[in-house]
C-alpha cells in the first residue's frame, strides 16, 4: 500500500488533537467553536500555541476568471 506523507501528517495531528481532549468529541468541538474565524500557522498548531495572538482571516480579492467562448 502507498504511504502518503500528507495523509500520515493529517492522521498524526488528528490523533494529537483527540488525545489533548481525552478523545471527547464535545470538548474538541467546543475548542473548534472558540477558535473559529482565527488563523494560526502550522508551527503554532504543532507547538500548541494556537491561542496566542491569533490573526483574523481576510481573503484577498482576485480578478474574476476569464470565460472562454466555445468555438463551433
C-alpha positions in Angstrom: 0.0 0.0 0.0 1.2 3.5 -0.8 2.2 5.5 2.3 1.1 9.2 1.6 3.1 11.6 3.9 0.3 14.2 3.8 -2.3 11.6 5.0 0.1 10.4 7.7 0.6 14.0 8.9 -3.1 14.7 9.0 -3.7 11.5 10.9 -0.9 12.3 13.4 -2.3 15.8 14.1 -5.8 14.4 14.4 -4.7 11.9 17.0 -2.8 14.6 18.9 -5.9 16.8 19.0 -8.1 13.9 20.1 -5.6 12.9 22.8 -5.4 16.5 24.0 -9.1 16.4 24.8 -9.1 12.8 26.0 -11.0 11.7 22.9 -14.0 13.7 23.9 -15.8 14.9 20.7 -17.8 17.5 22.6 -14.7 19.1 24.0 -13.0 19.1 20.6 -16.0 20.8 19.0 -16.2 23.4 21.8 -12.5 24.2 21.2 -13.1 24.5 17.5 -16.0 26.9 18.1 -13.9 29.1 20.3 -11.1 29.2 17.6 -13.5 29.6 14.6 -12.5 32.6 12.5 -9.0 32.7 13.8 -6.0 31.9 11.6 -2.9 30.3 13.0 0.3 29.0 11.4 1.1 25.3 11.3 4.0 25.9 13.6 1.7 27.5 16.2 -0.7 24.5 15.9 2.2 22.0 16.3 3.6 23.9 19.3 0.1 24.2 21.0 0.2 28.0 20.8 -3.0 28.4 18.7 -4.5 30.7 21.3 -1.5 33.2 21.3 -2.3 36.4 19.4 -4.4 34.9 16.5 -4.9 36.8 13.3 -8.3 37.1 11.6 -8.5 35.7 8.1 -9.1 38.3 5.4 -9.4 36.8 1.9 -7.6 38.7 -0.9 -9.6 40.0 -3.7 -8.8 38.4 -7.0 -9.8 39.1 -10.6 -12.7 37.1 -11.9 -11.8 34.1 -14.1 -11.9 34.6 -17.8 -14.6 32.6 -19.5 -13.7 31.3 -22.9 -16.3 31.2 -25.6 -17.0 27.8 -27.1 -15.9 27.7 -30.8 -18.2 25.8 -33.1 
